[in-house]
Amino acid sequence: NTLRLWTSERRAVKTDIFTEWKRDGKSKVAGVKVEWNKEKYLSFYEYKLKSFKAAKNNFAKFKKPKCYIKYEDYAHLGSSKKQINFVKKSLKQCGINITIDPFEHFLTQKQSTLGDISESFSNKQEYLDDYEEIKDKIYVA
């Protein structure tokens, strides 16, 4: 989700906290609002789209089975075991049979919630006004 990635990056720049290890369970960046800027977002989106297409074209050169899995499709599943099972099932559907040991491979846990993205912006109404123009530019594929 390019929109959430952009928002997260803006929040990191604003707070100067790019990685947060919460020992006490309290986030220093949760609730920090960022300014919505359609032009800056669309520029970021075009860069990510170009990068994704280049990677996809490079992968296409390899004559092996491929599988594209969106992070949002498994991040909400919670436990690493459930996530790994989802990934294994997805890979199998693409003709890729591999063994993944859940004790050796822990998938990334989502730090933020997947709540209403408009709540991330200090100028929420501006984002809502622009939404129709950007709604087809949230996921790169």
HELIX and SHEET records of a PDB file:
HELIX    1   1 THR A    2  THR A   15  1                                  14    
HELIX    2   2 LYS A   38  ALA A   60  1                                  23    
HELIX    3   3 TYR A   71  ALA A   75  1                                   5    
HELIX    4   4 SER A   80  GLN A   93  1                                  14    
HELIX    5   5 ILE A  117  SER A  120  5                                   4    
HELIX    6   6 LYS A  124  ILE A  134  1                                  11    
END                                                                             
